[in-house]
Amino acid sequence: MTIQEPITIVGGGLGGLVLARVLHVNGISVTVHEAEDSAAARPQGGMLDIHPWNGQRALAAAGLIEEFRGLVLEGGESYRVLDRAGTVLLDLPDDGTGERPEVQRGQLRQILLDSLPDGVVRWGHKATGVRALGEGRHEVRFAGGATAVTSLLIGADGAWSQVRPVVSAATPAYVGVTSVETFLFAGSTRHRAATEAVGAGSLFALAPGKGFLVQREGDGTLHAYAQLVKPLDWLAGTDPADAAAVAAQVVSEFDGWAPQLTALLTDSDTAPVLRRLHALPVGHRWARTPGVTLLGDAAHLAPPNGEGANLAMLDGAELGQAITAHPGDAETALAAYEQAMFPRAAEAAGEDVYGTMLGAGAPHSWIAMMTGAEQAS
């Protein structure tokens, strides 16, 4: 079956949904194809700090700023830095003056989904490839055999985008850091030592080459990432489905660390999830290609640095505004969007966050960044 669609978004993450919402409020029909079977198909990541200069601007353009404010986690802008012994080196409580309120990604995604009419998001539509048909039209193929033909295609489908090859030969490269994700549920009652170490917001426990990033979510869950500077083939001989073997290997990397920190691995209520971090080249761009563009990680995947979700949402908002401002002239809209997006993404990706976080100077290099001492020196 082939569906004819005027505007097709591949990917129902934050960026794609903001784009769909901005188009919807401006009376423009759009279809979002999402690979997952439902909004509850998997956990949607952890806490996000939403910045006033990009993420909040995008939500305002989508008419959802008040709904967003209702999600803000009180105390979420608290930050601690510890060393491997568990000694607190920096403690920044949330005094209410911060500009980057924390919300849970899944809740933010849900307010975007709830703001769209039924049927805009088509669940269980995993794109498997795209074919150019000429004159700016494209055919998207989905697992199961269905296709969609569209005159305006937006790839919002993340790191391993199926739309990207239409405009660019670039592929993500490993950045030298592997992240292992764990969850500790009901932290305040079941994992008290770890919860006390984390505090009310986020924790960074760091040393050269390794460390923990932990976020305390609204329900008391500790959402942890053990991060290690490792070659791509680290754990190549370990079956990723063998949770016990993966956990044992990762725990061994933190031998001698404080028990309230290693508990983030040994006491996890979920199997560890291994992720090798990848990025597109800084400054990635493409020649104007009729009828198609990219946003978010599909366009400018970078190592996690607090900007990814914010940039994706601003991409979606600005692309929606450009399409609205140029009715019937998709090429002018796409060119205007890309002209602003390319330099913005390159600037955001320029900082070597992991060099600061896990480099030879850690944890003091990270403290200097957080306190502004780098700029002052």
N, C-alpha and C positions, 0 to 999 in steps of 0.2 A: 504494500500500500504506500502511495506517495502523497504527502500532504503539501499543499501550496500555502506558503506563509509569506507575508510581506516583510516582517522583521523576525529573525530567529536568534535567540540567545542560547548558546550551548554552555550549560553550567549554572546551577542554582545556588551558588555561594553568595556571600555578602555583596560583592561587586555586581554580579549579574542581577540580583534581586533589586538593588538600588536602581540600576538602569531600568528594569521593568517597571518599578514603582514611579519613577520620574516620567516615563513615557505614559503610563496609565493616567496619572493626574493631569496630563496634558492632552488626554483624549486620543492617544495613539495606541493602536492594537499591537500586541507583542506576544510571542510564545517563548517560554523558557523550557528547555529540555534538560532534565536532571537525571544522572545515572542512578542515584539512589532510589529505592522503592518507596520511601516516605521520609518525612521530616525526622522521624524517630529511628531511622535505620541504623544509625551509629552515633556515638558521642560526637559533639561538634566542637571539640577543642576546649580550651580553658578560658581564662580571663583575658579581656582585651582592654587596653587603655585607649580611650577614644579622644583624639586630639581636636582642639577647637579649629585648627587651621586646615584640616582635611576631613577627618571622619565626621565631626559634628557639622561641618559645612554641608557634607553630603546628605546627612540625615535631615537637615533643615530644608534642603532642596526637595527631599522626598516627602516633606510635610509630617515628619515623625519625631521631631525633636522632643516633644513632651513625653511621648511614649518611651523614648530612650532614657530620659531623666528618671522615669519611674523604675528603671532597671539598675540604676547605679548602686553599687555595693558600698555601704557605709564603712569607712575605715580601710577601703581597698587601696588607697594611695599611701599605705605604710610600706616601708622598705627596710630590709636588714641585709647586712653583709657579714658573713662569718668566715673564719678560717677552718681548716680541716679538723682542728681540735674542738670546734664548736664555740670558740670565743667570739663574742659579738664585737665587731670592729666598727660598725656603723649602724645606727638605729635612727631611722627617720619616720616618726609617727605621722599619721594623717591628721593634720591640724585644720583641715577644711579649706585651705587656700590653694590646693593643687588645681591644675588646669586639665588633668588627664584622668577623668573618672573611669573607674573600672566596672565593666559589665561582663556577664557571661556570654560567650559567642553564641551558644545555642539559643539563649533567650533573645538576643538581638536578631538572629536570623528569623526567629518565630514572629517577631512583630512585623518584619518585612513580608513574610509569607501571609500573615493575617491581613495585610493591607492590600493584597491583590485579589481580584475576583477568582472564584473557582474556575479551574480549567486553564488558567494562564500557565501554571507550572505543570508540566507533564512528567510524572514520576516514572522511574524505570526505563528511561530512554538514554541508554549509554551510547554515546557517539563512538563509532569505530573508524570513521574516515570522512573526508570531504573531497568533493570533486568540483572543479570549476567548469561551468557550463557556457561561459562567455557572456559578454555584455553585463558583467557584474553579478550574474546569478550563480548560485552554488547549490549543490545537492549534498545533504548531510545523510550519511548512512548510520543506522543504529543496529545494535545487537538484536537479533531476531528477524532482521530483514526489512523493517520499515525504513522509509526515506522521507526527507523533507526538502522541498525546493524553495529557495528564498532569494529575494532580491537584495536583502541586507542581512549579513551574517556577522554575529559578534561572538568571538571565542572568549568565554569567561570560565574556561574549563581547566584552569590550574596549571600546575607544573608540567604535566605530561599532556598538554593540550593536543587534541586531534585537529583543531582548526589552525594552529600555528604553522604547520608545514605549507599551507596555502600562501603565506606571506613571507616566511623566513625559514632558512635551513638551520638556524641555531637550535641547539639542544642543551639542556641543563647539564652542568658538570659538577662533580663532587667537590665540596669546599674543604674537605679534610676533617669534618666534625661529624660524629655519630651521636644521636640522641636516643635515649631509652626512656620511654614514658611509663609511669606507674600511677596508681591511684590508691589513696588510703581513705576509706570512707569513715564517716562519724569520728573525725579526728579527735574532737575534744573529749570523747568518752572512751574510744578504743585505742587511740594512738597519742596519748597525752604528751609524752616527751617530745615527739616530733612536732606536734602542734605548738607547744610552748616555744620551741626553737624557731618556728616559722613566724609566729606572731599573727597580726591581724591581716596582713596583706601578702607581700612577696618576699621571698628569701633568696639570696645568692650566697652559696657556700662554695668558695673557689680556691683553687690552687693552680699552678702552672700545668696546663694540659688536661685538666679535668675539673668537674664541679657539679653542683646541683642548682637548678632553678626550680623553685617551688612556689605555687600560688595557692592561697587559701580561698576556696570558693564559698559562695553564700550559704551553702548548707553544711559547712564545716569540712567538706572534702579537701584533702591535700592532693593537689595535682602536681606531680613531680616529673622533672626531666633530668636524668643523669646525662651529662654531656662530656664527651671524651674526644680529644684530638687523636685520631686513629687513621691508618690507611684504609682505602676502600675495601680491601680484602680481609680486614679484621673480622673475625668470627665467620669467615667463609666456610670453615669446616664444621660449623655448628648449625644444626637444623633450626631455622627460626621458629618452627612450630613447637620445638622442644623448650617450653617455658623454663623448666628447671635448669637446663643446660645454659640457656642464655643468661638467666639470672645469676647463676654461679660465676660465669665468666665476668659479668659486669661487677658483681660484688667484690671479686678479687682485685679489681682495679682500685677499690677504695679501702684496701687493707690499712688498718691503723687510724682510720677516720673515726670521729665521735659516733657512738652508737645511736644517738638520736638522729644522725644524718644517714648512716647506713641502713637504719630501719626503713627509710623511704624506699629501699629496694627489698630488704628481707621480709618486711611486713606488708608488702603490697597486697591489696585485695583483688588485683587483676593481674593477668599475665603481662610481662613486660612487652612493650611494643618497640621494636627497633626501627629507627629511621636514620638513613644516611642523608645528610643535608646537601642539597644541590642548589645551584644558582645559574641563571643565564648571564652572559657577559654584561658587565656594567656598560650602560649606554646602548643596550640592544635596541635596534630600530629596524625598520623595513621601508622599502619604497612603497608609495601609495598604490594600493592594489584595489581595483574597483570592487565595490560591494562587500568588503570584509574588513574587519579590524579586530584587535584584541584588547583585553583589559585585565588588570590584576596580575596574578602570577603567570598567566598565559603570556603576558606582554613583558613583564619585568621581574621574574622570580629572583629573590635575593634571600640570603640567610636571614632567619628571624631576627628582627631588630626593632620591633614595636611599630613599624610603619606599614607592614604588608596589608593588613585588613583595612587600615585607614586609607592607604593609597587606592586600593581596589574600589572602595566605596566612592572616593572622589572621582576616580575614573568613570564609574557608572553614572554618577550625577552629571558630570560635565559632558559625557557623551550623550546622555539623554537630553540635556539642555541644548546641545549643538544640533541634534536631530530636530528638536522642536523649533529651533530658530531658523531652520532651513527646510521648510516643508517641500517635499518633492525634489530636493537637491541633496541626495545622500553623499555625493562625493565632496561637496563643499563642507558638509557637516563632519565627515570623517577626517578630512584634512585639517580642519580647525581643531578638532579634538586631539589628533596626534601631534600637532605642532606644540600644544601645551603639555601633553602627557610625556613625551620623550625626555625633555630636559628635567622635568620634575622627578621622574623615576630615576634618572641617572644621578641626580643630586642626592636623593634619599639612599641610594645603594652605595654611595661612596665611602661611608665610614666602616672601618674594619672592626665591627662589634666583637667578634670572637677573638681577634687579636688582643683587644683590651680585656675581655672577660677571662680568657684562658691562656694568655700569653705569659712570658717569663716574669712579668711584673705582678701577676695576679696573687692575691686579691687587691693589692694596693692600687694597681692601675685602674681597676673598676671603681674603687672608692673615689679616686681622683676625678674620674669622669662624672660620677654621680653628684659630687660636691662642687664641681666647677673648678677644681684645683688645676686641671690641665690648662684651662684657658688663662688662669691667673699666673701660671708659671712662665 
